[in-house]
Amino acid sequence: MKLTGPFLFILTTLMIDAIGVGIVFPIMPDLMDRVGSSSAAEGALWGGVMMSAYAAAMFVFGPVVGSLSDAYGRRPILIVALATLAIDYIIMAMAQTYWVLLMGRIIAGMAGATYITATAYISDISKPEERGAAFGMIGAAFGVGFVFGPALGGISSGWHVTAPFWIAAALSTLNMVFGFFVLPESLNEDSRRSFSKRDLNPFASIVRAFLIPGLTIPLICIFVFEFANMVYPTLWAFWGREVFAWNSFTIGLTLSAYGILIAAVQAGPLPQLTKRLGDYKTLMLSSVAAVIALIGFGFSTAAWAVAIVIPIAALSDMAPPLLTAVAANKVADDQQGLVQGVIASLASVAAVLAPLVLTGVFEQFVNNKGLYFPGAPFFIAAVLIIAIIPLMLCLNPRRILRS
């Protein structure tokens, strides 16, 4: 699709949002040390609880926010969400205890509408056949954010451990002001639906989405993919420190390299592959890449091996936008916010469970006297992707037409 003004603004919004999120990843071990953790394994558990709290808040509010954007428009929801995120980063910067940090992440989860509503905005302004590539551009924007975010976090942490939070707050504030003056509304009055009490119940919204014909399989696949992919933000810093003795700067650089490759894949190979192979074959290719990458990271014991596997991992990031496009193409305009909110909620459930499970596995294979295998969480994530490949085969267009 054409890079129109609104589309470019949404991509910029998501890029800055990704910078704000990624800027924190390199400092998580130091941040947990600052509030009292006694070891890398304990810090990983504390960080996992924070990520789970963020995801739990997003799960509760995700469908609500998506439905609100269906009823009142995308623009006001985006502006309020950005303002709330700016406040959250200020709270995180001023926090002196773990519990204040935890509260800050809960507030950020409540404001998780940025991604939900931005994705619904893209659905509003793009044609059905363009949505796979358009959602891929969203992934590219996040990738660019990951290039600058972790690197900036690693560098600015040399000034002070809270410096990345202040930078993220400033970026979110500037972006909110920019959106207030530039962003037009994408959802016409005629395409809106009323907001009802049932929209306040995230469980009811998820059930409604699963009852929509054709949505069950892509929603299940999205959930499992999100669960498996949580191994990267949850454990990359702790795994890197444990296996390779990386510092915050090195962790930031490796995450930035990953972000560069994600942006390159989403902006280049993804739209080209979908044109030549179609969405389905590209999805299967990316799923195989995911399995190879996760197993590769799990057994890596040298930095050169990580360098080889990272480009393969970047190819795997084509799967989520393609699955999101499949889901978006199953519903009408007045349900885009609902479906994107449900997708965000499923991702949130995965983000609640995955950090708790994966950090527990990490601690089990690092601290105990039995088998030492810090890469075990990556191996478990690979098994999960393998388990849903039979479901993805059901998304084959030829099979759907025959049935």
C-alpha positions as CSV (number, residue, x, y, z in Angstrom):
1,M,0.0,0.0,0.0
2,K,1.0,3.6,-0.5
3,L,2.9,5.4,2.4
4,T,0.3,8.1,3.0
5,G,0.6,10.7,5.8
6,P,-1.6,8.9,8.3
7,F,0.1,5.5,7.6
8,L,3.5,7.1,8.1
9,F,2.4,8.7,11.3
10,I,1.1,5.3,12.7
11,L,4.5,3.7,11.8
12,T,6.3,6.6,13.5
13,T,4.0,6.2,16.5
14,L,4.8,2.5,16.8
15,M,8.5,3.0,16.2
16,I,8.7,5.5,19.1
17,D,6.6,3.2,21.2
18,A,9.1,0.3,20.5
19,I,12.0,2.6,21.4
20,G,10.3,3.3,24.7
21,V,9.9,-0.4,25.4
22,G,13.2,-1.6,24.0
23,I,15.2,1.0,25.8
24,V,14.4,-0.7,29.1
25,F,15.5,-4.3,28.2
26,P,19.3,-3.9,28.6
27,I,19.0,-2.4,32.1
28,M,16.6,-5.0,33.5
29,P,19.3,-7.0,35.4
30,D,20.8,-3.7,36.8
31,L,17.3,-2.4,37.6
32,M,16.4,-5.5,39.6
33,D,19.7,-5.3,41.4
34,R,18.8,-1.7,42.3
35,V,15.6,-2.7,44.0
36,G,17.1,-5.7,45.9
37,S,17.5,-8.8,43.8
38,S,20.4,-11.0,45.0
39,S,21.2,-13.0,41.8
40,A,20.6,-13.2,38.1
41,A,18.0,-16.0,38.5
42,E,16.1,-14.0,41.2
43,G,16.3,-10.9,39.1
44,A,14.9,-12.8,36.1
45,L,12.0,-14.0,38.3
46,W,11.2,-10.5,39.5
47,G,11.5,-9.1,36.0
48,G,9.2,-11.9,34.8
49,V,6.6,-10.9,37.4
50,M,6.7,-7.3,36.1
51,M,6.2,-8.4,32.6
52,S,3.3,-10.7,33.6
53,A,1.7,-7.8,35.5
54,Y,1.9,-5.6,32.4
55,A,0.4,-8.3,30.3
56,A,-2.4,-9.0,32.8
57,A,-3.4,-5.4,32.7
58,M,-3.4,-5.4,29.0
59,F,-5.5,-8.6,28.9
60,V,-8.2,-6.9,31.1
61,F,-8.2,-3.6,29.2
62,G,-7.2,-4.7,25.6
63,P,-10.7,-5.7,24.4
64,V,-12.2,-2.8,26.2
65,V,-9.9,-0.3,24.5
66,G,-10.4,-2.0,21.1
67,S,-14.2,-1.8,21.5
68,L,-14.0,1.8,22.6
69,S,-12.1,2.6,19.4
70,D,-14.8,0.9,17.4
71,A,-17.4,3.1,19.2
72,Y,-15.7,6.5,19.5
73,G,-12.9,6.4,16.9
74,R,-9.2,5.5,16.8
75,R,-7.8,9.0,17.3
76,P,-8.9,9.9,20.8
77,I,-7.9,6.5,22.1
78,L,-4.4,6.7,20.6
79,I,-3.9,10.2,22.2
80,V,-5.0,9.1,25.7
81,A,-2.9,5.9,25.5
82,L,0.3,7.8,24.6
83,A,-0.3,10.3,27.4
84,T,-0.7,7.5,29.9
85,L,2.5,5.8,28.7
86,A,4.4,9.0,29.2
87,I,3.2,9.1,32.8
88,D,4.1,5.5,33.3
89,Y,7.8,6.1,32.3
90,I,8.0,9.0,34.8
91,I,6.7,6.7,37.5
92,M,9.3,4.1,36.6
93,A,12.1,6.7,36.6
94,M,11.2,7.9,40.1
95,A,10.6,4.5,41.6
96,Q,12.8,3.5,44.5
97,T,11.2,0.2,45.3
98,Y,10.2,-2.9,43.4
99,W,6.5,-2.4,44.2
100,V,6.4,1.1,42.6
101,L,8.1,-0.4,39.5
102,L,5.4,-3.1,39.4
103,M,2.6,-0.5,39.7
104,G,4.2,1.5,36.8
105,R,4.1,-1.6,34.6
106,I,0.4,-2.2,35.5
107,I,-0.4,1.4,34.4
108,A,1.5,0.8,31.1
109,G,-0.5,-2.4,30.5
110,M,-3.7,-0.4,30.9
111,A,-2.4,2.0,28.3
112,G,-1.5,-0.8,25.9
113,A,-4.0,0.7,23.4
114,T,-1.3,2.2,21.3
115,Y,-0.6,-1.1,19.4
116,I,-4.2,-2.3,19.5
117,T,-5.8,0.9,18.1
118,A,-2.9,1.6,15.7
119,T,-3.4,-1.9,14.2
120,A,-7.1,-1.3,13.8
121,Y,-6.3,2.1,12.2
122,I,-4.1,0.3,9.6
123,S,-7.1,-2.1,9.0
124,D,-9.3,0.9,8.4
125,I,-7.1,2.5,5.7
126,S,-5.8,-0.6,3.9
127,K,-7.5,-3.0,1.5
128,P,-7.9,-6.7,2.6
129,E,-5.3,-7.9,0.1
130,E,-2.8,-5.3,1.4
131,R,-3.1,-6.0,5.1
132,G,-0.4,-8.7,5.3
133,A,2.2,-6.4,3.9
134,A,0.8,-3.4,6.0
135,F,1.0,-5.4,9.2
136,G,4.5,-6.3,8.1
137,M,5.3,-2.6,8.0
138,I,4.2,-2.4,11.6
139,G,6.7,-5.1,12.4
140,A,9.3,-3.1,10.5
141,A,8.5,0.0,12.6
142,F,8.9,-2.1,15.8
143,G,12.2,-3.4,14.4
144,V,13.5,0.1,13.8
145,G,12.5,0.9,17.3
146,F,14.4,-2.1,18.6
147,V,17.5,-0.9,16.7
148,F,17.5,2.4,18.6
149,G,15.8,1.4,21.8
150,P,18.2,-1.2,23.3
151,A,21.3,0.7,22.0
152,L,20.0,3.9,23.5
153,G,19.1,2.1,26.8
154,G,22.5,0.5,27.0
155,I,24.4,3.8,26.3
156,S,22.2,6.0,28.5
157,S,22.4,3.5,31.4
158,G,26.0,4.6,31.7
159,W,24.7,8.0,32.9
160,H,22.3,6.6,35.4
161,V,20.2,3.4,35.6
162,T,16.9,5.5,35.3
163,A,18.0,7.6,32.4
164,P,16.3,5.3,29.8
165,F,13.0,5.9,31.5
166,W,13.3,9.7,31.3
167,I,14.2,9.4,27.6
168,A,11.2,7.1,27.0
169,A,8.9,9.6,28.8
170,A,10.2,12.5,26.6
171,L,9.7,10.5,23.4
172,S,6.2,9.4,24.3
173,T,5.2,13.0,25.2
174,L,6.6,14.4,21.9
175,N,4.8,11.7,20.0
176,M,1.5,12.4,21.8
177,V,1.7,16.1,20.9
178,F,2.6,15.3,17.3
179,G,-0.4,13.0,17.0
180,F,-2.8,15.5,18.6
181,F,-2.1,17.9,15.7
182,V,-1.5,15.6,12.8
183,L,-3.6,12.4,13.1
184,P,-7.0,12.3,11.4
185,E,-9.8,10.0,12.4
186,S,-9.9,6.8,10.2
187,L,-13.2,5.3,11.3
188,N,-16.3,6.9,9.8
189,E,-19.4,7.5,11.9
190,D,-21.4,5.1,9.8
191,S,-18.8,2.3,10.5
192,R,-19.0,2.6,14.3
193,R,-20.8,0.4,16.7
194,S,-22.3,1.1,20.1
195,F,-20.3,0.3,23.2
196,S,-22.1,-2.0,25.6
197,K,-21.6,-3.5,29.1
198,R,-20.5,-6.8,27.6
199,D,-17.5,-5.0,26.0
200,L,-16.2,-4.5,29.6
201,N,-15.7,-8.2,30.0
202,P,-12.5,-9.4,28.3
203,F,-13.5,-13.1,28.5
204,A,-16.8,-12.4,26.8
205,S,-15.0,-10.5,24.0
206,I,-12.6,-13.4,23.5
207,V,-15.5,-15.9,23.3
208,R,-17.3,-13.6,20.8
209,A,-14.2,-13.5,18.6
210,F,-13.7,-17.3,18.7
211,L,-17.3,-17.7,17.6
212,I,-16.7,-15.7,14.4
213,P,-16.3,-18.2,11.6
214,G,-12.7,-18.9,10.5
215,L,-11.1,-17.0,13.5
216,T,-10.4,-19.9,15.9
217,I,-7.3,-21.3,14.2
218,P,-5.5,-18.0,13.5
219,L,-6.3,-16.9,17.1
220,I,-4.9,-20.1,18.6
221,C,-1.7,-19.8,16.4
222,I,-1.3,-16.2,17.4
223,F,-1.5,-17.1,21.1
224,V,1.1,-19.9,20.8
225,F,3.5,-17.8,18.7
226,E,3.2,-14.9,21.2
227,F,3.9,-17.3,24.1
228,A,7.0,-18.7,22.3
229,N,8.3,-15.3,21.3
230,M,8.2,-14.1,24.8
231,V,11.4,-16.0,25.4
232,Y,13.3,-13.1,23.8
233,P,12.2,-10.1,25.8
234,T,11.9,-12.2,29.0
235,L,15.2,-13.9,29.0
236,W,17.6,-12.4,26.5
237,A,19.4,-10.1,29.0
238,F,19.6,-12.8,31.7
239,W,20.6,-15.6,29.3
240,G,23.2,-13.4,27.7
241,R,24.7,-12.5,31.1
242,E,24.6,-16.1,32.3
243,V,26.0,-17.8,29.1
244,F,28.3,-15.1,27.6
245,A,28.8,-12.7,30.6
246,W,27.5,-9.8,28.5
247,N,27.1,-6.4,30.0
248,S,24.2,-4.0,29.4
249,F,25.9,-2.4,26.5
250,T,26.5,-5.7,24.7
251,I,22.9,-6.8,25.4
252,G,21.7,-3.6,23.9
253,L,23.8,-4.0,20.8
254,T,22.7,-7.6,20.2
255,L,19.0,-6.6,20.6
256,S,19.7,-3.7,18.2
257,A,21.2,-6.0,15.6
258,Y,18.1,-8.2,15.9
259,G,15.9,-5.1,15.4
260,I,17.8,-4.1,12.3
261,L,17.2,-7.5,10.8
262,I,13.5,-7.5,11.8
263,A,13.0,-4.1,10.2
264,A,14.8,-5.2,7.0
265,V,12.8,-8.5,6.8
266,Q,9.4,-6.8,7.4
267,A,10.0,-3.9,5.0
268,G,11.8,-6.0,2.2
269,P,11.4,-9.8,2.0
270,L,7.9,-9.9,3.6
271,P,6.0,-7.9,1.0
272,Q,8.0,-9.5,-1.8
273,L,7.5,-13.0,-0.5
274,T,3.7,-12.5,-0.1
275,K,3.5,-11.3,-3.7
276,R,5.4,-14.2,-5.1
277,L,4.5,-17.1,-2.7
278,G,1.3,-15.8,-1.1
279,D,0.6,-15.3,2.6
280,Y,0.2,-19.0,3.4
281,K,3.6,-20.2,2.0
282,T,5.3,-17.2,3.6
283,L,3.7,-18.1,6.9
284,M,4.9,-21.7,6.8
285,L,8.4,-20.5,5.8
286,S,8.6,-18.2,8.8
287,S,7.3,-20.9,11.1
288,V,10.1,-23.2,10.1
289,A,12.6,-20.4,10.6
290,A,11.2,-19.9,14.1
291,V,11.8,-23.5,15.1
292,I,15.4,-23.4,13.7
293,A,16.2,-20.1,15.4
294,L,14.9,-21.2,18.8
295,I,16.7,-24.5,18.8
296,G,19.9,-22.7,17.6
297,F,19.8,-20.2,20.4
298,G,19.0,-22.9,22.9
299,F,22.2,-24.8,22.1
300,S,24.4,-21.7,21.4
301,T,27.5,-21.6,23.6
302,A,29.5,-19.0,21.6
303,A,28.8,-15.5,20.4
304,W,29.5,-16.5,16.8
305,A,26.7,-19.0,16.9
306,V,24.3,-16.3,18.1
307,A,25.4,-14.1,15.2
308,I,24.5,-16.9,12.7
309,V,21.1,-17.6,14.3
310,I,19.8,-14.0,14.7
311,P,19.1,-13.5,10.9
312,I,17.0,-16.7,11.0
313,A,15.1,-15.5,14.0
314,A,14.3,-12.3,12.1
315,L,12.7,-14.3,9.4
316,S,10.4,-15.9,12.0
317,D,8.9,-12.5,12.8
318,M,7.0,-12.6,9.6
319,A,4.5,-15.0,11.1
320,P,2.6,-12.8,13.6
321,P,1.7,-10.1,11.1
322,L,0.6,-12.7,8.6
323,L,-1.6,-14.4,11.2
324,T,-3.0,-11.0,12.2
325,A,-3.9,-10.3,8.6
326,V,-5.7,-13.6,8.3
327,A,-7.8,-12.7,11.4
328,A,-8.5,-9.1,10.2
329,N,-9.7,-10.3,6.8
330,K,-12.4,-12.5,8.6
331,V,-14.3,-9.6,10.1
332,A,-16.1,-6.4,9.0
333,D,-14.9,-2.8,9.6
334,D,-16.9,-2.3,12.8
335,Q,-15.3,-5.4,14.4
336,Q,-11.6,-4.5,13.6
337,G,-11.1,-2.9,17.0
338,L,-12.7,-5.9,18.8
339,V,-10.6,-8.5,16.9
340,Q,-7.3,-6.5,17.4
341,G,-8.2,-6.0,21.1
342,V,-8.8,-9.8,21.4
343,I,-5.5,-10.5,19.6
344,A,-3.8,-8.1,22.1
345,S,-5.5,-9.9,25.0
346,L,-4.4,-13.3,23.8
347,A,-0.9,-11.9,23.5
348,S,-1.3,-10.6,27.0
349,V,-2.3,-13.9,28.4
350,A,0.7,-15.4,26.7
351,A,2.8,-12.6,28.2
352,V,1.4,-13.3,31.7
353,L,2.1,-17.0,31.5
354,A,5.3,-17.1,29.5
355,P,7.6,-15.1,31.8
356,L,6.4,-17.1,34.8
357,V,7.0,-20.4,33.0
358,L,10.1,-19.6,31.1
359,T,11.9,-17.8,34.0
360,G,11.0,-20.7,36.2
361,V,12.6,-23.1,33.7
362,F,15.6,-20.9,33.4
363,E,16.1,-20.9,37.2
364,Q,15.6,-24.6,37.3
365,F,18.3,-25.3,34.8
366,V,20.7,-22.7,36.1
367,N,20.6,-22.7,39.9
368,N,19.9,-26.4,40.6
369,K,22.6,-29.1,40.8
370,G,21.1,-31.2,38.1
371,L,21.5,-30.6,34.3
372,Y,22.9,-27.2,33.5
373,F,21.1,-26.0,30.4
374,P,20.4,-22.2,30.4
375,G,19.0,-22.5,26.8
376,A,16.2,-24.8,27.9
377,P,13.5,-22.0,27.6
378,F,14.4,-21.6,23.9
379,F,14.0,-25.3,23.3
380,I,10.6,-25.4,25.0
381,A,9.5,-22.4,22.7
382,A,10.6,-24.4,19.7
383,V,8.5,-27.4,20.7
384,L,5.4,-25.1,21.0
385,I,5.9,-23.8,17.5
386,I,6.2,-27.3,16.1
387,A,2.9,-28.2,17.9
388,I,0.9,-25.6,16.0
389,I,2.3,-26.3,12.5
390,P,-0.5,-28.9,11.8
391,L,-3.1,-26.1,12.6
392,M,-1.3,-23.7,10.2
393,L,-1.7,-26.3,7.5
394,C,-5.5,-25.8,7.9
395,L,-5.0,-22.2,6.7
396,N,-4.0,-23.4,3.3
397,P,-6.3,-21.4,0.8
398,R,-6.6,-24.5,-1.5
399,R,-7.7,-26.6,1.4
400,I,-10.3,-24.0,2.5
401,L,-11.7,-23.8,-1.0
402,R,-12.0,-27.6,-1.3
403,S,-13.9,-27.7,2.0
